[in-house]
């Protein structure tokens, strides 16, 4: 069964020292770094379609648009949601959001991914 709009994944994550801008090199503060927020958003998109992909298929990221709206300290608990909103052949478009424990929007955006055959994709690298 191919992915269809409406598929969704919700992940929770507690911000650790490893997620901070200082550690990731995207700033010098001990708050959630934008690269960590992006990784969480992508992780949610992968989880949203994983159950319906054939074993030989995977998805790869092709485009991201992300707004990081609010700082999150170490220890903050985030809820990251990805919802598949459009499918065009192998192309997938997701809306992503991240909220803190109080339901305040921390970030939102769009992630685009493409379905590929794992072996063929990796063979092109050699």
C-alpha positions in Angstrom: 0.0 0.0 0.0 1.6 3.3 -1.0 1.7 6.3 1.4 -1.5 8.4 1.3 -2.2 11.8 2.7 -3.2 11.8 6.3 -0.5 9.5 7.6 0.9 10.9 10.8 3.5 10.3 13.5 3.9 11.9 16.9 7.2 11.7 18.8 8.1 13.0 22.2 11.6 14.1 23.1 13.2 15.5 26.2 15.9 18.1 25.3 19.3 17.0 26.5 22.7 18.6 26.6 23.5 16.8 23.2 20.6 18.8 21.6 21.9 22.2 22.5 23.0 24.9 20.1 26.4 25.0 22.0 27.1 21.3 21.4 25.8 21.3 17.8 27.8 24.4 16.9 24.7 26.4 15.8 25.1 28.9 18.6 26.6 29.3 22.0 23.5 28.9 24.3 22.4 25.8 26.1 19.0 25.6 24.4 17.6 23.4 21.8 19.6 23.9 18.6 17.8 24.3 15.3 19.7 21.3 13.8 18.3 19.2 16.6 14.8 20.5 15.9 15.2 19.7 12.2 16.4 16.2 13.0 13.4 15.6 15.2 11.1 16.8 12.5 12.7 14.5 9.9 12.6 11.6 12.3 8.8 12.1 12.6 8.4 12.2 8.8 10.3 8.9 8.5 8.1 7.4 11.2 4.9 8.5 9.5 5.4 6.5 6.3 7.7 3.7 7.5 4.8 1.3 8.2 3.5 1.4 4.6 6.8 1.3 2.7 7.9 -2.0 1.1 11.1 -3.5 2.7 13.2 -2.5 -0.3 12.1 1.2 -0.1 13.0 4.1 2.0 12.7 7.9 1.8 15.3 10.6 1.5 15.0 14.2 2.4 15.0 16.7 -0.5 13.8 20.1 0.9 13.1 21.6 4.3 11.5 24.8 5.4 11.5 25.2 9.1 10.8 28.1 11.5 12.3 27.8 14.9 10.1 30.1 17.0 10.9 29.6 20.6 13.8 28.6 22.8 13.6 25.3 24.7 15.9 24.7 27.7 17.6 21.4 28.6 14.9 19.2 30.2 12.0 20.6 28.1 9.7 18.0 26.8 8.7 18.4 23.1 6.0 16.8 21.0 6.9 16.7 17.4 4.2 15.9 14.8 4.5 15.1 11.1 1.5 14.8 8.8 1.7 13.7 5.2 -0.2 16.3 3.3 0.5 15.5 -0.4 1.8 12.6 -2.5 2.9 13.2 -6.1 4.3 9.9 -7.5 7.4 9.3 -5.3 7.4 12.8 -3.8 6.0 13.3 -0.3 5.2 16.6 1.4 4.8 16.8 5.2 3.7 19.5 7.5 5.7 19.4 10.8 5.1 21.0 14.2 6.9 21.0 17.5 5.2 22.1 20.8 6.5 22.3 24.3 4.9 20.7 27.3 2.5 23.6 27.7 1.3 23.3 24.1 3.2 26.3 22.9 4.4 26.2 19.3 8.2 25.8 19.2 8.6 25.3 15.5 6.8 24.5 12.3 7.4 23.9 8.7 7.4 21.6 5.7 9.6 18.7 4.9 9.8 17.1 1.4 11.0 13.5 0.9 11.2 11.1 -2.0 10.6 7.4 -2.0 13.6 5.4 -3.4 14.7 1.9 -3.7 17.5 1.4 -1.1 19.8 -0.7 -3.2 19.5 1.4 -6.4 20.0 4.6 -4.4 23.2 3.3 -2.7 24.5 1.8 -6.0 24.6 5.2 -7.5 27.1 6.4 -4.9 29.8 4.0 -6.0 
